[in-house]
C-alpha cells in the first residue's frame, strides 16, 4: 500500500485512514503537555528567551490541535470524501506547525545555546516525538514525511553544524533512524490497509451471499452433519409458511415435512417417500429431484445434493405453472392449436404406425388438401377470419370423413388425410368426390359468407412398400398439378409428374452449368429511329441453346434462374457481352441491357456496370439500362438511390414495359430517367381501338413534356407503324416488323440499312423531321 498516495486509495479505505488521525486526542494532549513542561524547564535553567518563545508557540499550537481534534472526534456527521480531505489538510497544517516548532527548539538547543541539559532535552523530545510519528500519523503519508523533515532535519543539521567529528557523525546517524521511522509508518499503514480491505471484502461477500440467498426464486436449506438446518433463505420460510428464515434453523427434514402433513397439504405416505428420497440423495452424494403434488393442486419440486464438509443442500420451488405448461406442451406437441387436428409430427407418427401393421399388401392413400385463394381471405378480411375458416374446414373434414380416416393439419391452409385401406383407384376417386362435395358451400365466419373451395393431390401405394416422406412429396406434386388445372379439383399422382419434377430439377442443374461454362449467348433486337428509319440502338437479349433440347425460350429459363437466385449472373454476362460488342459498332449505335429486380438488391450493380464500361472501353452514353417496375416495388427508396448512382456514371436509364404497372406514372417524375419504353400491349389493337390511340398519344405527350424520349415496343405490322408515324410520332420503335434478333455481327452489317415502307409512313417521318 505504501506504493500508493492517499488520493489513489479507494474512498472506502481513505476515509477510515483519515479518521484514525483524530481518534486519540488524549495521548496527543499528554505529549504536548510533556513537551511544554520540558522546554519550560530548559528555559528556567538557562533563562534564554528563545526557549520562552518556543514554549509560547507550543502552547498556542497545542491548544489549537487539541481543540481541533476534539471537534472532529466528537462529530457525529458521517464523513464524506470531501470532508475527509479537508480534515486531513487541517491536520497536516497544524501538525506541520507543531513539528516545525519542535524542530526549531532542537536547532536552538544544539547550535545556539550551548547547554548540555538543553541538548539532552532536545534529543529526548525529538526521539520521543519521532517514535510516535508512525503510530499516530500512519493514516496520512504526507503527514509522516512532513513531520520527519520538520522535526528531525533541524536536529540532524544542528549536530552537523557543531563541526566536530562526533557531533557530525551523530547527525549523520540520524538519517537511518529517519528512514526506519518512515518504513515503520509504511508497514503500519500496509497492515491496516490489508486488514481494512479484508474486512470490507468479507463484509461485501457476506452481504452479497445474503442478498443472493434471500433473492433466490427457490427455497434453500443447508443441513449440517446431524441432519438439521444450518442455513435457510427467506423463500424457504415463505414456501413452508414460517414467519422468518431463522424459524427453520435447527429443524430436521422430518419435522419440516410433518408441518405439511399437519396443514393437510401432504399425505403421510408422501411425507415418508419424500424424506427417504432426499435422505438417500444426501447420503449417496447424488443429485436427485422429487416432484410432489400437494392436496391443493400445487406442485413442488425438491432437489437434493451433497455439499462440502458433510453439508447437504436442498432446494425447492413451486412448479405448478411449469407442470401445467408441460402438460399443455405435450398436447400442443401432438395437436394443432387452432383446429384440434393432429399436427405434422403426430400425423407422421400415426401414419407410420398404421402402415407398419395389418396386411402389408393392402393399398393405402395419402391426400394433401389445400384451400384455393386462401391468401386473399387473409389479405382482405384479416387473419382472424382466415383462422375461423380453417377451423370450419377442420370441422367439416371431421364430419365428412369416417373415423378410420386420419386427419391432420400441416400448417397454413394445408390439410392431410390418410386412408388406411384403398380397394382401387376408383374407390379413392369416390372418396375424393365425397370429400370435395362435402366441403362445398358457404360458411359464415365473423359475419362474412365465405365459399369453401379446395384442391387436392393424392397418392396410392402398397402399405408394406410405403415411405411417408416420399408419399408427401408425390402428393404435393399432384396438388401442384391440380392447381394448374384450374383448382377446385383433385389429381392422382402419376409417374409422369415425378418425371416432370425431375426434368425441372435437371434443367436447373444444366442452366447453372451453362452459366458457369459460358453456354449462353447474346442476340440483339434492332431499335429503329423514326426519323432516319435506321438502327439507332438495339436491345441485348439472352439465349440458351441446349445441346439436346435445342433453343430454350427465355420465358422458361429466366423464371428458373430467378428461382435459383442466379439471374444476376445472367445479367452480368449480358452486360459485359453487350458492352464489348457495342464498342465495335459505329458510334451512332447504342445498346440496351435489361436489369432484373434481383440486380438491385445491393450496390454491387453499380460496380458491375462501371467494370463493364471500363473493360470494354464503351462510352457510357452508348449504354442504356432498362429498369422494370418490378425492380422498383421491393424497396423503392434503395432502388432509386442505385439508379441515381448509375445515372451519375453517364449511362442512360429507361423505364421498360411502361403502362403495365399500377403506379408507373409516379416514376416519371421521381426517377432520373432518360427514356420511356411503352409496352407492346398499347399497340396490339391500335388500328381497331381509338381509345388505345388516344391513351398512347397522351402517354407520349406527357413523356415528352418531362423531357423523356419514347420507344414503342411490339410493332409487328405496317398498319401499326403507319398509325404511329402519322398520329403518335414516337422517337423510336421496336418489333418483329424490323426482323428478329440478330447477332452482334448482324447488327454491324445492318447498321447502314434504311427501312423503306409505303409513302404514308415515309411522308409522316419526313414531316416529323421538318418539325
Secondary structure as GFF3:
##gff-version 3
##sequence-region A 1 771
A	DSSP	three_ten_helix	6	8	.	.	.	ID=ss1
A	DSSP	alpha_helix	11	20	.	.	.	ID=ss2
A	DSSP	alpha_helix	25	46	.	.	.	ID=ss3
A	DSSP	alpha_helix	49	73	.	.	.	ID=ss4
A	DSSP	alpha_helix	81	107	.	.	.	ID=ss5
A	DSSP	pi_helix	108	112	.	.	.	ID=ss6
A	DSSP	alpha_helix	116	137	.	.	.	ID=ss7
A	DSSP	alpha_helix	141	147	.	.	.	ID=ss8
A	DSSP	pi_helix	148	152	.	.	.	ID=ss9
A	DSSP	alpha_helix	153	162	.	.	.	ID=ss10
A	DSSP	alpha_helix	165	214	.	.	.	ID=ss11
A	DSSP	beta_strand	219	223	.	.	.	ID=ss12
A	DSSP	beta_strand	229	232	.	.	.	ID=ss13
A	DSSP	alpha_helix	234	239	.	.	.	ID=ss14
A	DSSP	three_ten_helix	245	248	.	.	.	ID=ss15
A	DSSP	alpha_helix	253	262	.	.	.	ID=ss16
A	DSSP	alpha_helix	268	284	.	.	.	ID=ss17
A	DSSP	beta_strand	288	293	.	.	.	ID=ss18
A	DSSP	beta_strand	299	306	.	.	.	ID=ss19
A	DSSP	beta_strand	312	318	.	.	.	ID=ss20
A	DSSP	alpha_helix	320	332	.	.	.	ID=ss21
A	DSSP	alpha_helix	344	356	.	.	.	ID=ss22
A	DSSP	beta_strand	363	371	.	.	.	ID=ss23
A	DSSP	alpha_helix	374	381	.	.	.	ID=ss24
A	DSSP	alpha_helix	383	400	.	.	.	ID=ss25
A	DSSP	beta_strand	406	411	.	.	.	ID=ss26
A	DSSP	beta_strand	414	422	.	.	.	ID=ss27
A	DSSP	alpha_helix	425	439	.	.	.	ID=ss28
A	DSSP	beta_strand	442	445	.	.	.	ID=ss29
A	DSSP	beta_strand	448	451	.	.	.	ID=ss30
A	DSSP	beta_strand	454	462	.	.	.	ID=ss31
A	DSSP	three_ten_helix	463	465	.	.	.	ID=ss32
A	DSSP	alpha_helix	468	484	.	.	.	ID=ss33
A	DSSP	beta_strand	490	492	.	.	.	ID=ss34
A	DSSP	alpha_helix	495	516	.	.	.	ID=ss35
A	DSSP	beta_strand	520	529	.	.	.	ID=ss36
A	DSSP	beta_strand	535	546	.	.	.	ID=ss37
A	DSSP	beta_strand	550	552	.	.	.	ID=ss38
A	DSSP	alpha_helix	554	564	.	.	.	ID=ss39
A	DSSP	alpha_helix	567	582	.	.	.	ID=ss40
A	DSSP	beta_strand	590	595	.	.	.	ID=ss41
A	DSSP	three_ten_helix	597	600	.	.	.	ID=ss42
A	DSSP	alpha_helix	604	616	.	.	.	ID=ss43
A	DSSP	three_ten_helix	620	622	.	.	.	ID=ss44
A	DSSP	beta_strand	623	627	.	.	.	ID=ss45
A	DSSP	alpha_helix	629	633	.	.	.	ID=ss46
A	DSSP	alpha_helix	636	648	.	.	.	ID=ss47
A	DSSP	beta_strand	652	658	.	.	.	ID=ss48
A	DSSP	alpha_helix	664	670	.	.	.	ID=ss49
A	DSSP	beta_strand	675	678	.	.	.	ID=ss50
A	DSSP	three_ten_helix	680	682	.	.	.	ID=ss51
A	DSSP	alpha_helix	690	705	.	.	.	ID=ss52
A	DSSP	beta_strand	709	712	.	.	.	ID=ss53
A	DSSP	alpha_helix	718	723	.	.	.	ID=ss54
A	DSSP	pi_helix	724	728	.	.	.	ID=ss55
A	DSSP	beta_strand	732	734	.	.	.	ID=ss56
A	DSSP	three_ten_helix	736	738	.	.	.	ID=ss57
A	DSSP	alpha_helix	744	750	.	.	.	ID=ss58
A	DSSP	alpha_helix	759	770	.	.	.	ID=ss59
###
